[in-house]
Amino acid sequence: MNKKRVVLLGVNDDTISVAEALTNSRDQDFILAGFISLTKSYSKMKILGKPIFKCSSGWCAKLKTCDIDGVVLVGNTISQKDKLKIVEECLNHGVQIFNAPVIKEWSESQSVHGNIKEIQIEDLLERNTIVLDDTLINDFLNDRIILVTGGAGSIGSEIVRQVSRYNPKKLIVLDQAESPLHELELELRSNFPDLNFEFVLADIRNMNRLTNLFQTEDISIVYHAAAYKHVPLIENNPSEAVFVNIMGTMNIANLSAEFNVDRFVMVSTDKAVNPTNVMGASKRAAEIYVQALQATKTQTCFITTRFGNVLGSNGSVIPYFKKQIAAGGPVTVTHQDIIRYFMTIPEACQLVLQAGTMGQGGEVFVFDMGKPVRIMDLAEKMIRLSGFEPYSQIDIKVIGLRPGEKLFEELLNDTATVLPTHHKKIKRAKDEEKSMAVMEDFIIDISAAAQAHNNVEVVTILKKLIPEFLSENSVYEVLDHEVKVTS
């Protein structure tokens, strides 16, 4: 295997430590070729016998003339703005970019090669690190019995991992997916051998099964992450969204109130705002139900958290693009101008835990998702990071918006107001609320329609509850036309 000649970005203790590891290790695929200085010029000075290049005009082209294959970024020593600029310069000149943690964070079980990895698109989001109040979260979770629904999913499993670090009295992980739940159990029992876990294979549509669980366990906190979430699939199966996203949420929420659970934290989505698809509308209906239940003077605090797309979650665009690139393309984008907000799974789950400590009941907390990303730009950059040239080596095809898909997502609807909280990344949305009497009538009507698998009636009832629900790229657009004609 040909070893890659690399330079380390920066001249400091951290980069020199990584350089020593590169120099002293035989079990790795890199050869240290030098350093790049971001500030000073070291024309005659060498470190470990290697030259120091100045990061000035044309520096990347100069690297190529010196047969240097890649640049290694060490830790978080440069700003995100400078990182993006350097990555763009490297991509333009065919120089690979690698990430390496500082030496004290290296995994002892991995070789030098295992600790130095190609930079990922997730590393290039224009986001600032989220700082949490660990003390507040620890006081909130420590020594309590906690239930996570959808606990084997991409969001639910990360909530479980993070909750595990705060030493709960017992952590109950509930999911209907047998194999992912089994795999998560093996992982958690290995990583947290002293923690009291219970892994419950159950469906949130099964009220008898859930009732038995709440009767048996003195649950203090519920994180409700179980949901159907794939927009085109749910657009074709609206009744299933009713059974899981609405009725399933109602089951868990009602039991939480009945058994005096302290906190119920619901994981929602930006697609619930001004929904254009059945999935988003079903999640909005679940939000409304939870808020209505709060108004019944229950002892439980019901809190909703709402955020956008998470990187690396099941079905998200980035792993999908990676598979397409690995297969030689084409990479498929639904629209030239489509944009999305992105957040990493750990970030989103950290904010879910933080928001859960803040609520007094009935709030909808909205997360700061940073800057929106144009999906076409994302596809092009991912192809270039993989060492290919967009359109010539890996093609990009625009295939048209999918059923229910819209060009951009929102975190607030047109009538909502937003209020600050003590955490700058979390805002409180003040949405219009419905009474429990209205919601009870809605539940009767929509459950009957779903049981009859009358999809048109299901969507019609959702639109009556949520007037801002206007279908896009969907067979249900005709229902909006009918409403306009009759109004």
Secondary structure by P-SEA (a helix, b strand, c coil): cbbbbbbbccccaaaaaaaaaaaacccccccccbbbbccccccccccccbbbbbcccaaaaaaaaacccbbbbccccccaaaaaaaaaaaaaacbbbbbbccccccccccccccccccccccccccccccccaaaaaaaacccbbbbbcccccaaaaaaaaaaaaacccbbbbbbcccaaaaaaaaaaaaaccccbbbbbbcccccaaaaaaaaaaccccccccccccccaaaaaacaaaaaacaaaaaaaaaaaaaaacccbbbbbbcccccccccaaaaaaaaaaaaaaaaaaccccbbbbbbbbcccccccccaaaaaaaaaaacccccccccccccccccaaaaaaaaaaaaaccccbbbbbccccccccaaaaaaaaaaaacccccccbbbbbcccccccccccccccccbbbbbcccccbbbbbcccccaaaaaaaaaaaaaaaaacaaaaaaaaaaaaccccccccccaaaaaaaaaaac
